[in-house]
Amino acid sequence: MTTKRLLEIAKNTMEQALEQDGVNQVQVAAFQVNSALTRYANSQIHQNVASKRGGIAIKVVAGQKIGNLLVNSLEKAQIKDAVSSAVKVARVTPPNKDFKSLPEPTKWAPIKDAYHKETTECTPDYRAERVKEAIDAAHSKSQLVRAVAGSFSIESLAFAVVNSLGISAWTEVAIASIQTTVISKSANSQGFSSEEQYSRKVGDIDAAKVGRQAAEKSIRSVNPCKIPIGEYEVVLSPRAVATLFMYLGYMSFSATSYQDGQSFVKYNLGKRVFDKKLNAYDDPRNLRTLYKFPIDGEGVPKVKIQLVVEGRVSEKSICYDSFTAGKEGRMSTGHALPPIFGFRGRPMPFNILIASGDASEEEMIQETKRGLFITRFHYTNPVEPSKAILTGLTRDGTFLIEDGELTKPVVNLRYTDSMLSALKIVPMLGKDLEILEDVTAPAMKLEKLRFTGVTEH
C-alpha cells in the first residue's frame, strides 16, 4: 500500500470524526508495516515468514476532552467503529486543562535515501543466502563453535498523518537487519556472543562479517572467570554505548520526564555534566541515522536537537510533542512517536547520533592497565531517573583487560551507576560509528563504571 492510499484513508477517517456532535479537532495517522523474516537456530534455517500490519491512530478533541484510539485494521467497517469509539471516549474523559491545541501545519520536506526499493524486494532466497554466509563464517572460525542462531529481517514502515487544522504529511522507510548469536563449547563450558547490523540498504548487510565477529568473541568466552565487584575502567563497544544513550534519551531528554521532574537535565541546566568530548544530537536527516522520518507521529517536521554539547545539557536538550510543548508555550520539536511503533508514548529522540573521536577499540584496550571490555548490556533499567542511575547486566562477551591486552573471559556482571558519574570522564572515543536502531554510536572508554553484582555462570 502506498503512502498516497494511507493519506486517503487518514483524510476519510478524519472527515467521519468531524461529523460527530461536539468534535472540534481531529488527528488521524494511518500506517502500514510490511515485514519479512528468516529465522535460524542450531545452524539451520527453521522459519520463513512475512506479514502485513496496518491500522489507524485517532485523536478526537471535544473542547479539552480527548479521546485516543489505536486500531490495527484498515477495513472501512472497523475504522467506522473506531471513530465512534474514540468519540465516546472523548465524551466521558475529564477535561485536560493542559491541552492547548493540535499542532498547526508547518512546511516539511521529504528525506532522500530513506526508502530503497531493493530492500523491500529482497527475496527469501536472498535472505537464506546471507544466513548461510553468517553460519558458515561462524563455523569456519573453530570447531568449538556448536550452534549459530538469529534472524535476517526486512521491514517497510509507512505512515500518513492529517489533522483538522491542515496538517497533511507522509513518509516511508525501508530497513534491513541481521542478528546472530554464536554458542561455543569446550568440555563443560559454553561461550556466547552476538552481533547485529542495520541498514536501509539490504546490500550493505555483511552477514559473513557478523558471523565471524560473533564467533570470535564466543570462542574467547569459554571458561569465564569471576572477578571481584567494584569500579573498573571499561571499554564499551558501540552496542553497549547505544544502550546507555537509548535509556538516557527515554528518561532524560523527553519533555515528559523533564516536566515531571524525573530528568537530570532539569537540575543541571547549562552545566557540564559529562566529559567535554561528549557531543550528541538527534537528527533524522543525518545519513548515519536509521529511522529517517522527516515528520513525527503528529505530522510535525522533526527538528535537529543538540542533546549534549561539549558535555553540557540545557533547555535545548529536550524533545517535545505538541502537548508537552503547549504546556510551556513552546513549539513542538517533532518528537511525537510515530504510530508504527505500536503505542503512544512520551516524546523522545530516536535518531540519536554520538559524535565520534579518533581512537580504535584496539587503541582503547592498549591504553587500559586493568579493566573490562564489554560487548553489550542486557536487562538495563532505570533506577533513579533524576540522577540518571541505570542498572543492567553485561552479556555476549565480557573480557578482562590486563596491561593493554584482553586476557580472560569474565562471568557476566551487574552494573549499577549514575551516568553522571560514568560519563564524567571519557578518556577516549571511537573513530568509527555504528548504526544500532535508534542510536548511532562509537566505541567509548570510561575511566570507571561501578559493578555491584556477579552472575553464577
C-alpha positions in Angstrom: 0.0 0.0 0.0 1.4 3.4 -1.0 1.6 6.4 1.3 -0.9 8.1 -1.1 -3.5 5.5 -0.2 -2.7 5.8 3.5 -3.2 9.6 3.2 -6.6 9.0 1.6 -7.6 6.7 4.5 -6.5 9.2 7.1 -8.4 12.0 5.4 -11.6 10.0 5.1 -11.4 8.9 8.8 -10.8 12.5 9.9 -13.9 13.6 8.0 -16.0 10.9 9.6 -14.9 12.1 13.0 -15.6 15.8 12.3 -19.2 14.9 11.5 -19.8 13.8 15.1 -21.5 16.2 17.5 -19.2 18.2 19.8 -16.0 17.3 18.0 -13.9 20.4 17.1 -10.5 18.9 16.3 -9.3 15.6 14.9 -6.0 14.0 14.1 -5.6 10.7 12.3 -2.5 8.7 11.4 -2.8 5.7 9.0 0.1 3.3 9.0 1.3 0.0 7.5 4.3 -2.2 8.4 5.3 -4.9 5.9 7.8 -7.4 7.4 9.7 -10.5 6.1 11.8 -12.6 8.4 14.2 -15.6 8.0 15.0 -17.2 11.4 17.7 -19.7 12.1 18.7 -21.9 15.1 21.1 -24.8 15.6 22.9 -23.6 12.5 20.0 -24.1 10.1 17.0 -22.1 8.9 13.8 -23.1 10.5 11.4 -20.4 9.6 10.5 -18.0 6.8 7.6 -15.7 7.5 6.1 -12.5 6.1 3.3 -10.2 7.4 1.5 -7.0 6.8 0.1 -4.9 9.7 -1.9 -1.8 9.2 -4.1 0.5 11.2 -5.0 4.0 12.3 -4.4 6.1 15.4 -7.2 8.6 16.1 -7.2 11.6 18.4 -10.6 13.2 18.8 -10.9 16.6 20.7 -14.1 17.9 22.1 -13.3 21.1 23.9 -10.5 19.9 26.3 -11.8 16.4 26.4 -9.6 14.0 24.3 -10.2 10.5 23.0 -7.3 8.4 21.8 -7.7 5.1 20.0 -5.4 2.9 18.0 -6.8 0.1 15.9 -4.8 -2.5 13.9 -7.1 -2.5 10.9 -7.6 -0.5 7.7 -11.0 -2.0 6.9 -13.8 0.5 6.4 -16.2 -1.1 8.9 -13.6 -1.3 11.7 -12.4 2.2 11.1 -16.0 3.4 11.4 -16.4 1.6 14.7 -13.0 3.1 15.8 -14.2 6.6 15.1 -17.4 6.0 17.1 -15.4 4.6 20.0 -12.9 7.4 20.0 -15.7 10.0 20.2 -17.3 8.1 23.1 -14.0 8.0 24.9 -13.6 11.8 24.5 -17.1 12.5 25.8 -16.6 10.6 29.1 -13.0 11.7 29.6 -12.4 14.5 32.1 -11.1 17.8 30.5 -7.3 18.0 30.2 -6.6 21.5 31.4 -3.0 21.3 30.0 -4.2 20.7 26.4 -4.0 23.7 24.2 -4.5 22.5 20.6 -3.4 20.1 17.9 -0.4 21.3 16.0 -0.7 23.8 13.2 0.6 22.8 9.7 4.3 23.6 9.2 6.3 23.2 5.9 8.1 19.9 5.7 10.2 18.2 3.1 10.8 14.5 2.3 14.2 13.0 3.1 16.2 11.4 0.3 17.8 8.0 0.8 15.2 6.9 3.3 13.5 4.2 1.1 15.2 1.7 -1.1 13.1 -0.5 -3.3 15.7 -3.2 -3.5 15.4 -3.6 0.3 11.7 -4.2 0.2 12.0 -6.6 -2.8 14.6 -8.8 -1.0 13.5 -12.4 -1.6 13.5 -15.4 0.8 16.3 -16.9 -1.3 18.4 -13.8 -0.9 17.9 -13.8 2.9 18.7 -17.6 3.0 22.0 -17.0 1.1 23.0 -14.3 3.6 22.1 -16.5 6.6 24.2 -19.3 5.1 27.1 -16.9 4.9 26.8 -16.0 8.6 26.5 -19.6 9.7 29.4 -20.8 7.5 31.6 -17.9 8.6 31.0 -18.6 12.3 31.7 -22.4 12.0 34.9 -21.7 9.9 36.5 -20.0 12.9 36.8 -23.0 15.1 35.5 -26.5 15.9 34.4 -25.1 19.3 31.5 -23.4 17.5 28.5 -25.6 18.1 25.5 -23.5 17.1 24.6 -20.4 15.3 21.2 -18.7 15.7 19.4 -15.4 14.8 17.3 -13.7 12.2 17.6 -11.7 8.9 14.7 -9.3 8.6 13.3 -6.7 6.2 10.7 -4.0 7.2 8.9 -1.4 5.2 7.5 1.3 7.6 5.0 3.8 6.2 2.5 6.3 7.7 0.5 9.4 6.8 -0.9 12.0 9.2 -3.7 14.6 8.8 -5.4 16.8 11.2 -8.4 19.2 11.0 -6.0 22.3 11.2 -4.5 21.4 7.9 -1.6 19.1 8.5 -1.1 16.6 5.7 2.2 14.7 5.7 3.6 11.2 4.9 6.8 9.2 4.9 8.2 5.7 4.3 11.4 3.9 5.3 12.8 0.5 4.5 15.2 -1.3 6.9 17.2 -4.5 6.7 18.9 -6.1 9.7 20.6 -9.2 10.9 21.1 -10.5 14.4 23.4 -13.5 15.1 24.2 -15.4 18.3 27.0 -18.0 18.4 27.4 -20.7 21.0 30.8 -22.3 21.5 31.6 -25.2 23.8 34.8 -26.6 25.3 34.5 -29.5 27.8 31.7 -28.4 30.2 31.9 -24.7 29.5 30.0 -22.7 26.9 30.8 -19.3 25.4 28.2 -16.9 24.0 28.4 -13.9 21.8 26.3 -12.0 19.4 26.5 -9.3 16.7 24.0 -7.3 14.7 23.9 -4.9 11.8 21.3 -2.5 10.4 21.0 -0.6 7.2 18.4 0.9 4.9 20.2 -0.8 2.0 19.9 -4.5 2.1 23.1 -4.8 0.1 25.1 -3.2 2.9 24.5 -6.1 5.3 27.7 -8.1 5.6 26.4 -11.4 7.0 29.7 -13.2 6.9 31.4 -10.4 8.9 28.6 -10.5 11.5 29.0 -14.3 11.8 32.8 -14.1 12.1 32.8 -11.4 14.8 30.2 -13.2 16.9 32.2 -16.4 16.6 35.5 -14.8 17.6 34.0 -13.5 20.9 32.0 -16.6 21.5 35.1 -18.8 21.3 37.1 -16.4 23.6 34.2 -16.5 26.1 34.6 -20.2 27.0 35.7 -20.9 30.6 35.0 -17.4 32.1 36.4 -16.5 35.5 34.9 -14.5 38.3 36.3 -11.2 39.4 35.5 -9.0 42.5 32.8 -6.4 42.2 33.8 -2.7 42.3 34.8 0.0 39.9 36.7 -0.7 36.7 37.9 1.1 33.7 35.8 -0.1 30.8 36.0 -0.2 27.1 32.5 -0.2 25.7 31.6 -1.5 22.2 29.2 0.7 20.2 26.4 -1.6 21.1 27.0 -1.1 24.8 27.2 2.7 24.3 24.0 2.7 22.3 22.1 1.0 25.2 23.2 3.7 27.7 22.2 6.5 25.4 18.9 4.9 24.4 17.9 4.9 28.0 19.2 8.5 28.5 17.0 9.5 25.6 13.9 8.0 27.1 14.4 9.1 30.7 16.3 12.3 30.4 15.7 14.1 27.1 11.9 13.6 26.9 9.8 16.6 27.8 7.5 14.3 29.8 10.3 13.4 32.2 11.6 16.9 32.2 8.2 18.4 33.2 7.6 15.6 35.8 10.9 16.4 37.5 12.3 13.0 36.6 15.0 14.2 34.2 18.5 15.0 35.4 18.6 17.8 32.8 16.1 19.9 34.8 18.6 20.1 37.7 21.7 20.7 35.6 20.8 23.4 33.1 23.9 24.8 31.5 26.2 22.6 33.5 28.9 20.4 32.1 27.7 17.0 33.4 29.6 14.8 31.0 33.1 14.8 29.6 33.8 17.8 27.4 34.5 15.4 24.5 30.9 14.2 24.5 28.6 15.6 21.9 25.2 14.0 21.0 22.3 15.2 18.9 19.1 13.9 17.4 18.8 14.4 13.6 16.7 12.3 11.2 18.4 13.9 8.2 21.8 12.7 9.0 23.0 9.9 6.7 24.1 7.8 9.6 20.6 7.5 11.3 18.3 4.6 10.6 14.7 5.9 11.0 14.9 8.7 8.5 11.4 10.1 9.1 11.1 13.9 8.2 8.0 14.1 10.4 6.8 12.8 13.7 3.6 10.9 14.7 1.7 14.2 14.6 2.9 15.2 11.1 5.2 17.9 12.6 8.7 18.3 10.9 11.4 16.8 13.1 13.9 19.4 14.3 17.6 18.7 15.0 18.2 18.7 18.7 21.6 19.2 20.4 21.2 16.8 23.3 24.7 17.2 24.7 27.2 20.0 23.6 30.7 19.5 24.9 29.3 17.7 27.9 26.7 20.3 28.7 22.9 20.0 28.8 20.3 22.8 28.6 16.7 23.5 27.9 17.6 23.0 24.2 18.3 19.3 25.0 14.6 18.5 25.5 12.4 16.8 22.9 8.7 17.9 22.7 5.5 16.9 21.1 2.6 19.3 20.7 1.0 18.5 24.1 4.2 18.9 26.2 5.2 22.0 24.1 1.8 23.5 24.7 2.3 23.2 28.5 5.3 25.6 28.2 4.1 27.8 25.4 6.7 26.3 23.1 6.6 24.8 19.6 6.8 21.1 19.1 10.3 19.8 18.1 8.7 17.0 16.2 9.2 14.1 18.6 5.8 12.5 19.0 6.4 8.8 18.4 5.1 7.5 15.0 2.1 5.1 15.1 4.1 2.3 13.6 5.8 1.8 16.9 2.5 0.5 18.2 2.0 2.8 21.2 1.5 6.4 22.1 4.3 7.1 24.5 6.3 10.1 25.7 8.1 12.3 23.1 11.7 11.1 22.8 14.7 11.1 20.5 15.0 8.1 18.2 17.6 9.4 15.8 20.4 9.8 18.3 23.9 10.3 17.0 27.0 10.5 19.2 29.9 12.4 17.7 33.0 10.2 17.1 36.5 10.6 18.3 39.9 9.5 16.9 40.6 6.1 18.6 40.1 2.5 17.6 38.8 -0.2 20.0 42.3 -1.7 19.9 43.9 1.5 21.0 41.4 1.9 23.9 42.3 -1.6 25.1 46.0 -0.9 24.7 45.6 2.2 26.9 43.9 0.3 29.7 46.1 -1.0 32.5 43.3 -3.1 34.2 39.7 -3.0 33.2 36.9 -4.7 31.3 35.8 -4.9 27.7 32.0 -5.0 27.4 30.3 -6.2 24.2 26.8 -5.3 25.3 24.4 -4.6 28.1 21.2 -6.7 28.8 18.2 -6.1 31.0 19.0 -2.5 31.5 16.5 -0.5 33.6 16.3 3.0 35.2 16.8 3.0 39.0 16.6 6.8 39.7 15.9 8.8 36.6 16.5 12.2 38.1 20.1 11.1 38.9 20.5 9.1 35.6 21.1 5.9 37.5 20.9 2.7 35.4 21.4 -0.9 36.2 21.8 -4.0 34.0 23.9 -7.0 33.1 26.8 -7.5 30.8 26.3 -10.1 28.1 27.7 -11.8 25.0 31.4 -11.2 25.7 32.9 -9.6 28.8 36.6 -9.7 29.0 39.3 -8.7 31.5 41.9 -6.3 30.2 45.4 -6.5 31.7 48.3 -4.4 30.7 46.7 -3.4 27.4 45.5 -6.8 26.3 42.3 -8.9 26.5 43.3 -11.8 28.7 40.4 -13.8 30.2 36.7 -14.0 29.7 34.7 -12.8 32.7 31.4 -14.1 34.2 28.7 -11.6 33.5 28.4 -8.7 35.9 25.7 -6.4 37.1 26.4 -2.7 36.8 24.6 0.0 38.8 25.8 3.5 38.3 24.8 7.1 37.6 25.6 8.1 34.0 26.5 11.5 35.5 29.4 9.7 37.1 30.2 7.0 34.4 30.3 9.6 31.6 32.1 12.3 33.6 35.5 11.2 32.4 35.7 9.7 28.9 39.4 9.3 28.0 38.8 8.0 24.5 36.1 8.0 21.8 35.9 5.6 18.9 36.5 6.9 15.4 34.0 4.5 13.7 30.3 4.9 14.1 27.8 2.0 14.1 24.1 2.3 13.4 22.2 0.4 16.2 18.5 1.1 15.6 17.6 4.4 17.3 21.2 5.3 18.3 24.4 5.6 16.1 27.4 5.3 18.4 31.2 4.9 18.6 33.1 2.7 20.9 33.9 4.5 24.2 36.4 4.2 27.0 35.2 5.3 30.5 37.5 5.9 33.4 35.2 4.0 35.7 31.9 2.1 35.8 30.6 0.6 39.1 29.7 -3.1 39.2 27.6 -4.3 42.1 27.0 -8.0 41.4 28.1 -11.1 39.6 26.1 -13.9 38.0 26.6 -17.6 38.8 27.7 -18.6 35.3 
